[in-house]
Amino acid sequence: PKLYTVNPCKCVSKPPTMIIEGNQPLVLEVVGYLTESPLDFVSFCLTSRTVSGQVKLASNLIWYDLYAQRWPAFADCFRFAGGAEDWCYLYRKTLQGKCECMLEVFDREKKLGFAMAAMPARVEYDATLGAYVARYLSASPVKPETIPEAEGHRLRVCPASARVQLQPSIEQKGGLGNLKLAYGEDGDPELVPGLPQYPGRVLEGTEGLQVGQGVELQWKMQMASPFGWWYGTLEQLQKVPGSQLAQATITFGHFPMTSRWYRL
């Protein structure tokens, strides 16, 4: 075999700036891996002017990831409603307690009567408490519930399968529409949603329902209250002859079989 000598002077590696400029997708992957908080992101951007310039091109996507990691239900709500374009701004406003979303809360106040149920509430984040504050929609006065940030999994937007028909949205006080900005007393723009109509709408149709599968039933105890969702098992489904209606029997296994709420 032939042996070759290598001249070290000819082995010129690419400067870091050239590597970064030529591999922006890789840089974004690295940023996503290294940044778990806004402070991490800002610190990474300050490593060099080149890095900052490359990351800036996709900074909104990174801020969305940071937002969704911390407040996943809020992110889902804003994305579905539309209009959220500046996720850095939205992050700051949410942290300041100036964003409010119409969400549904599982196991309201952790009372047995709300077990396996999701109830609509206006929810905001309180940084001083490190928790969400849920104000339930109800015909009767209800105290707000403080939900620790670690229990954020109890929050969700309207079920995905029902969104197209129920059309939950974020609205501005005094008007309808998607996500909009209102101006507070200090002149600073803030997100002030009004009362959406979807908690009071009825989900129609039986498409996709199968006996034996888990379902969520729209239910309310008082006429003036919005609908909540109760999870159960579809035991029977019978079409009403000559009609688009059907009669369903649902069992709620988290109640004792002797309870009047076990089977409806």
ChimeraX attribute file (.defattr): number of C-alpha atoms within 10 A of each C-alpha:
attribute: neighborCount
match mode: 1-to-1
recipient: residues
	/A:1	3
	/A:2	3
	/A:3	5
	/A:4	6
	/A:5	5
	/A:6	8
	/A:7	7
	/A:8	7
	/A:9	6
	/A:10	7
	/A:11	8
	/A:12	7
	/A:13	8
	/A:14	8
	/A:15	8
	/A:16	11
	/A:17	13
	/A:18	11
	/A:19	13
	/A:20	16
	/A:21	14
	/A:22	12
	/A:23	11
	/A:24	16
	/A:25	14
	/A:26	12
	/A:27	17
	/A:28	18
	/A:29	11
	/A:30	12
	/A:31	17
	/A:32	15
	/A:33	9
	/A:34	12
	/A:35	17
	/A:36	14
	/A:37	14
	/A:38	15
	/A:39	10
	/A:40	12
	/A:41	19
	/A:42	12
	/A:43	12
	/A:44	17
	/A:45	19
	/A:46	11
	/A:47	10
	/A:48	11
	/A:49	11
	/A:50	16
	/A:51	18
	/A:52	16
	/A:53	13
	/A:54	20
	/A:55	22
	/A:56	13
	/A:57	11
	/A:58	13
	/A:59	19
	/A:60	16
	/A:61	18
	/A:62	21
	/A:63	20
	/A:64	19
	/A:65	19
	/A:66	22
	/A:67	22
	/A:68	16
	/A:69	13
	/A:70	17
	/A:71	19
	/A:72	17
	/A:73	22
	/A:74	25
	/A:75	23
	/A:76	16
	/A:77	21
	/A:78	21
	/A:79	13
	/A:80	19
	/A:81	17
	/A:82	15
	/A:83	14
	/A:84	17
	/A:85	13
	/A:86	13
	/A:87	21
	/A:88	18
	/A:89	14
	/A:90	21
	/A:91	20
	/A:92	13
	/A:93	17
	/A:94	21
	/A:95	16
	/A:96	15
	/A:97	18
	/A:98	17
	/A:99	20
	/A:100	22
	/A:101	25
	/A:102	31
	/A:103	27
	/A:104	26
	/A:105	26
	/A:106	22
	/A:107	17
	/A:108	22
	/A:109	16
	/A:110	11
	/A:111	8
	/A:112	12
	/A:113	12
	/A:114	17
	/A:115	16
	/A:116	18
	/A:117	21
	/A:118	26
	/A:119	25
	/A:120	28
	/A:121	25
	/A:122	19
	/A:123	25
	/A:124	23
	/A:125	26
	/A:126	20
	/A:127	13
	/A:128	9
	/A:129	12
	/A:130	14
	/A:131	18
	/A:132	23
	/A:133	21
	/A:134	26
	/A:135	18
	/A:136	24
	/A:137	20
	/A:138	18
	/A:139	12
	/A:140	10
	/A:141	8
	/A:142	10
	/A:143	10
	/A:144	15
	/A:145	17
	/A:146	18
	/A:147	22
	/A:148	15
	/A:149	18
	/A:150	11
	/A:151	10
	/A:152	18
	/A:153	12
	/A:154	17
	/A:155	24
	/A:156	21
	/A:157	23
	/A:158	24
	/A:159	14
	/A:160	9
	/A:161	8
	/A:162	13
	/A:163	15
	/A:164	10
	/A:165	12
	/A:166	18
	/A:167	16
	/A:168	23
	/A:169	26
	/A:170	26
	/A:171	23
	/A:172	19
	/A:173	15
	/A:174	8
	/A:175	11
	/A:176	16
	/A:177	16
	/A:178	18
	/A:179	21
	/A:180	19
	/A:181	16
	/A:182	14
	/A:183	11
	/A:184	12
	/A:185	6
	/A:186	6
	/A:187	8
	/A:188	9
	/A:189	14
	/A:190	20
	/A:191	23
	/A:192	20
	/A:193	25
	/A:194	19
	/A:195	19
	/A:196	16
	/A:197	14
	/A:198	19
	/A:199	24
	/A:200	17
	/A:201	14
	/A:202	13
	/A:203	13
	/A:204	11
	/A:205	10
	/A:206	14
	/A:207	6
	/A:208	5
	/A:209	12
	/A:210	14
	/A:211	14
	/A:212	14
	/A:213	10
	/A:214	16
	/A:215	17
	/A:216	17
	/A:217	17
	/A:218	18
	/A:219	15
	/A:220	16
	/A:221	11
	/A:222	11
	/A:223	10
	/A:224	12
	/A:225	17
	/A:226	22
	/A:227	23
	/A:228	23
	/A:229	23
	/A:230	19
	/A:231	19
	/A:232	23
	/A:233	19
	/A:234	22
	/A:235	17
	/A:236	13
	/A:237	16
	/A:238	10
	/A:239	12
	/A:240	10
	/A:241	8
	/A:242	6
	/A:243	7
	/A:244	10
	/A:245	13
	/A:246	12
	/A:247	10
	/A:248	14
	/A:249	14
	/A:250	22
	/A:251	20
	/A:252	20
	/A:253	14
	/A:254	13
	/A:255	15
	/A:256	11
	/A:257	12
	/A:258	8
	/A:259	9
	/A:260	9
	/A:261	15
	/A:262	15
	/A:263	18
	/A:264	12
